[in-house]
Amino acid sequence: MLENSLNKLKDISDKLEDENTSLEEGIKLFESGVEILEQCAKALGECNGKVSVLKSRLAALDDIFGED
């Protein structure tokens, strides 16, 4: 999902930099870009939460099986 979103953002950026893009189209593109960024931020937050849980689980296993 993130790679796809990053590709969409790149496309939007390219279109925004194109001097032939109208102001109205530019605003729509900008709005789409913000929405994609919000989705990315949510997905990254969820991934961060999963990583935190996995690190805690790993630490618990290390406590059980780790060296004394």
N, C-alpha and C positions, 0 to 999 in steps of 0.2 A: 504494500500500500504506500509506504513512504517513498519508494523509488518512483512509483507512478505519479505521486503528488509532486515530487521534485521535478519530474519531467514536465508536468503541466505548468508549474511555476516558471520553468525556463522558457516554455513557449509563450506564456503571458508576458514575461519580461521582454522577450524578443519583439513581440507585437507592440508593447508599450514604447519601446525604443524606436520603432518604425515611425518616421515622420509622416507617413501616409495614414496613420491611424487617427481617426477623428476623435474629438474631445469626448463625445458621447460613448463611443466604443472604448476609449481609454478608461473612462469611469467604470463601465461595466467590467472590463478586464481587471481593473484594480479591485473592485468588489469581489470578483471571483477569487483573486489572489489572496485576499484577506480571509475569505471563507476556507480556502485550502490550508492556509497557515494555521487557522484555528483547529482544523481537523488534525493537522500534523502535531500541534502542541498537545492535543488530547491523546493521540496515539503514543507520543513520546512519554507522556505522564503515566499512561498505563504500563508501558514497557518498563519504566523506571520502578514502578510499584512491583512488578513481577520480579525484576532483578533484585530488589530489596528482600523480597520474600525468599527467593532462592539463596541469597547470601546468608540469611538467617538460618535457613535449613542446613546449609553447608557448615556453618559455624557450629550448629548443634551436633552434626555428625562428627565434626572434628573434636568436639568435647568428648564424645563417646569413644571414638576410635583413635584420637590423637595420642601422641607420645606423652608419657608422664614425666 
